[in-house]
Amino acid sequence: MEAKQKGANETWIGVIIAEYQIAVFFGSAILGKFIPPLTLKFMIAIGLLMASISSAIFGALQWIPSGTPFIAIAMASRTIEGLGAAAFFVSSWTTICIKFPKHISKLFGTIEMCYGVGMIFGPVIGGLLNQLGANSGIAFCLPFFVMGLLLLIGGLLMIILYPNTNNNSSLERTSVFNVLSNFNITLNVLITVNCFILIGFNEATLKLHLETIQKLSAVTTGGIFVISGVLYALSNHFWAYFADKMPTNCHPLCLIGCTSSLIAYIIVGPMPFFPIESQLWLTILAQVFIGLGMGGQFVGSFIQGLRETIKSGFPDNVSTYSVVSGLFSSALAMGSAIGPGIGGYMLGKMGYRWATVPIVGLQFIVGQKLFPHVRVGHRHRRRPLLV
């Protein structure tokens, strides 16, 4: 609404929204290389401080002149936010690998659970702050200013509380291209891309699909959107627990997650090959399967990607873990950008039920690529390298 009032059309609004994921994608791939010389503490703190600044700038957009100045500053703000998020994501995941090598699965599951909780309650809190500021004329800026303040406090706490670490510039470096040249590692990165394509597709198309089924209140629609996030947050500890129980191969978790997502997109429409109309209860049930499938694919692929990297002979140091974390953060951003794009395009061209067909086909392809790795991992058990 604010963007339209400032003269930004739908195309520019889409570009401004997508700029965050673009910045995360490139930032994650690049910033991971700078963690060894700059230290994890610096990267986490600077990431939070950059996100704080960008949030404050975005909140101030209501006072920026309409047209080109508004669009330029909005783009700059989203770029800074994406780079800050990239620095924070990559450094946080690398910290787990370096500081807690025996508890990677559990702590990664905990981080993703917190991420899911934030995605659930963030819009609710933002809406409440928006209403709170409406009477004072600061409805748009108040949520962003509050978030900026919280991020600033978080960055300062990291500077104070995060233990100092040595500069690691002399460590043996790991190359992004060398890591990606190993198919067993790249497969796990692609599973993460697939996972977030599904999430982005669902977020971009679900509301329009629900409107074709029956008229729902805003509260009910919001509640349906929350289901997948709740299941994702709640299930991550279970996926992490099973990852610990599979010390040589987490691909069964990825395959289960992929199968869950496959079922979700078969029934959410449902697919046009089924002679039944769209049903609200099927759409709700699909959100359950999507939430569960997200956790299995992301937790399983990240943990297995780390294990495959060390198995392949890359050095067990901060350089390797920062590169791998950067790749998975880039994969997350890539999937999050592709999903809404293809979802909106196919929805407009084919309608929702036909739009789910390519998504189901994608799950068949991923499952087919995963299945041989599940069987190989089961037959040839090796001594665990990462737990």
N, C-alpha and C positions, 0 to 999 in steps of 0.2 A: 504494500500500500504506500509506504513512504517513498519507495523508489519510483513508482508511477507518478506520484505527486511532484517528484523532482525531475520529471521529463524522461525517465528511462523506460524504453519500450520492453516488450517481453523478451526480445533477443538479448538485449543488454542485461536484463535481470538474470537470464540464464547464464550468461557469461560471468557475471559477478559471482553467482552461486558456485559455478564450476571452477572458478579461479582458485578457490581454497584447495580442492583436490589436486589441481595441476601443480600448485606450489608444494603440497605434501609429496606428490609423486617425485618431482625433480629434487626437492630438498632432501628427502630421505636417502635417495641414491647418492647424493653428493656429500651431505653432512656427516654420514657415517664414517667417511674417510678422515674426517678431522677430529674424531673423538680421541684417538691415541695421543696426539700432541696437545690437545686442548683440555683433556680430562673430562670424565663423566660429570663431575660436579658442575663444571663451567657450562657444559652443554645443556644439562637439565635446567639450571638456573636461567640461562639466557633464553631457553625455549619458553619458559613460563613468563619471563619479563617481556618478551616479544609478543606473546599472546595477550598479555595485559595491556600493552600499548595499543595493539590493533583493536582490542575491544573498546577502549576509550575513544579511539579515532572513529570507529564505526558508530558509536553512540552519538558522537558530535555531528554526524552527517545531517541531522535535521536542521542545522544552522548553516550548512554549506549551500552556496548558490546552485540553482537548478542547472541541468544540462551537463556540459562537458566537465566542469569542476567536480560536480557530484559523482559522476561516473569514474573519473580518474582517481579521486580519493577513495572511493569505495573499492576499486580494484587494488589500489595500493594497500589498503587495510586488509583485504582478504589475502593478499600475497604475504604480508608480514605474519598474519595469523597462521597461514599454512606452513610457512618456514619454521615458526615457533613450535607448532604442533609436531612437525617432522623431527625437530631437534629433541623434543621431549619424548616422543614415542621411541625413537631409536635408542636414546640414552637410557630410558627406563628399562627396556627389554635387555639391553646389554648389561645393565647393572645386575639384573637377576642372574644372568649367565655367569658373570664374573664373581659376584659376591656370594651367591648361593647356588653353587654348581650341583649340589645334591638335592635341591628342591625346586628345580626349574619348572617342572610341570605344575606343581601346586601353586607357586607364586604367579606364574603366567595365568593360570586359571583365576586366581584372585584378582589380578589386574583387569582381566577381561570382564569379570563379574562387576567390578566397580565401574568399568566403562559402560556396561549395560544398565546399571542403576542410574548413572548420569544421564544416559539417553532417555530413560523413562521419566525422571523427575525434572530434568532440565527445562523442557517445554512448559511443564506445569508451573514451576517457579517463575519462569520468564513471563508467563501469562499473568500470574498474580502481581508481579512487579509492574507489569504494563498497566494493569487496572489501578494499582496503587498510585502510579504517577499521572494517571489521566486527569485528575482534578487540578494538578499543578502545571499541566502543559509539558510534562517530561515523560509521557507514556512510552515513547520510542527509545529514549536514551537511558532511562533508569535501569533496565535489565542489563544493558551493556556496561554501564558504569559500575554496577554492583559486581558483575562478573570480572571486570578489569581489576577492581580492588581485591577481590578474592585471589585472583591469579598473581597479583603483585605481592600479596602476603605470602602466598605459596612460594614464589621465587625467593623472597627474602629469607624465609624459613629454610629453604634448601641451602642458601649461602651460609647460614649459621649452623645448621645441624648436619648437613651431609659431610662425612669425613673427607679430609683432604687426601688426594691420591697422587702418586708420582706421575710425572710426565712420561708417556710411553712412546715417544717419537723414535726411539731406537729399536723398537720391536720389529720382528719380521712382518712385513705387510702382506695382506691378502687382497687380491684383485677381484673386483666385482665380476669381470668378464671370465676369469678363471673359475669362479664359483658357478656362474651360469652355464659354463661349458659342460658341467656335470649334469646329465639328464635326471639323475635321482634327486638332485637338489632342486633343479628347475621344475620338476613335476610338482613338488610341494608348494613352490611359489605360485604355480598356475592354479593349484587347488584353492589357494587363498584368493586369487583373482576371481575364480568361479564363485566362491562363497559370497563375496561382496557385490558381484554382479546380481546375484539373487536378491540380496538385501536391497540394493538400489532399485531394482526393477519393482520390487514389492512396495517400497516407499513411494515411488513415483506413480504407480497405477492403482493401488488399492482403493483410494478414496473414490476415484471415478468408477471403479467396478462396484463398490458398495452402493453408489447412487443409482446404478441400473437395477439393483436387486430390490431395494425398498428404501423409502425415505426414513432416515435415521437422524436422531438428534446429534448435535456436535459432541456431547458427552459420550454417547454410545459409539460413535465413529472413533473418537479418541481412545476409548477403551479397547476397541478391536485392534487399533494400531499398536497399543502397548503390549498386547499378548506376546508377540514374538520377542520383544525386548525382555520381558519378564522371564520367559522360558530360557532365553540366551543367558541372562544373568544367573538364574538359579541353577542351570545345568552345568555351568563351566567347572565347578568343583568336582562334579561327577566325572566329566570328561578328563580332567586332570588326574583324578584318582586312577582311572583306567589306563591313562598314559603311563603312570608309574608302574602299573602291573604288566605293561608291555614294553620291557626295557630294550628290545631290539627292533620293534616295528610297530608304529602307531597307525599304519595305513588302514587296519581294520576300523579304527575310529572314523577316519576320513570316509571310508566306504559306507559305514552306517549313516554318517551325516549326509552323504550324497544321496543315499536311498531315501532318507527322511525328506530331503528337499525334493526329490523326484515325486514322491507321493503327494507332497504339498502342492506342487504345480500341476499335477494330474487332476486333483479334486477342487482346487480353488476356483476354477472357471465354471464348471469343470471343462476339460478338453472337449472340443466340438464333436468328437467322435462318439461321445456318450449321449444317448437320447434322453437327457434330463436337463431341466432348466437350472440356472444358477440358484443356489440355495445359500441362505445366510449361515446356516449351521456348518455347511461344508467349508465356507470361507473362513469361519472362525477356527475350525479344526485344522485347516491348512496353516494358519498362523502358528499353531502349536508345533506342527512338524517343521515349519521354517525356523522357529527359534531353536529347536533341538538340533536341527541340521547345521545351523550356523556354528554352534559350539563344537560339534564333532569335527567339522571340516577345518576350522581355524586352529583350534588347540592341537588337533592331531597333526596338521600339516606343519605348523611352526615347530613343534617339538621334534618331529621327524626330520624336518629340514636341518635343524641344528645337529642332530645325530649323524645324518648323512654327510654333513660338512666335515666333521671330525673323522668319520670313518674313511673319508676320501683323502686324508692326509694333510689337510690344512692345519696350520698351527693353532693350538688350543690357547688363544690369547685374545686380548681385547680388540685387536684389529679384525680378527675373523668374526667375532660375535657382533661387532658394530656393522660390518658389511652385511652379514646375514640379516640382522635386525632391520637395516636400511632397505634391503630387498623386500622383506615382508611388509614393511610399512609402505613402500612404493606399490606393492601388489594390492594392498588394502585400498589405497587411493585410486589406483587404476580401475579396480572393480567398482568402487563407489561412484566413479565418473561415468563408466560405460553403462552400468545398470540403468540409471534414470534416463540416459540418452536413448538407448535402444528401446526401453520400455515406453517412453513417450512417443517415439516414432512408430513402433509397431502397433501401439494402441490406436493411434490416429489412422493408420493404414488398414489394419486388419480387424480391429475390435479386440476386446480383452481375451476372449476364449481362444481365438486363433493366435494371439500374441504369446500365449503360454506354450504353444507347441515348440518353437525353437528353444525355449528354456528347458523343456523336458528333454529335447534332443541333446542339449548340452550336457545334462546330467547323465544321460546314457553314455555319451562319449567319455566323460570324466570317470564314470564307474568302470567302463571297459578298460581304460588305461590303468586304473587302480588295481583291478582284480588280480593281474599277474603278480604285482608287487605284494599283495596280501598273501598269496600262496607261497611265494618265494620266502617271505619273512617268516612264515609259519614253519617251513621245512628246514631252513638253515638258520638256526638260532645261534647268535653270537654273544660274546660277553658284553654286557651293557657298558656303553661309553658315557652316556648322559642319562640321568634319571630325573 
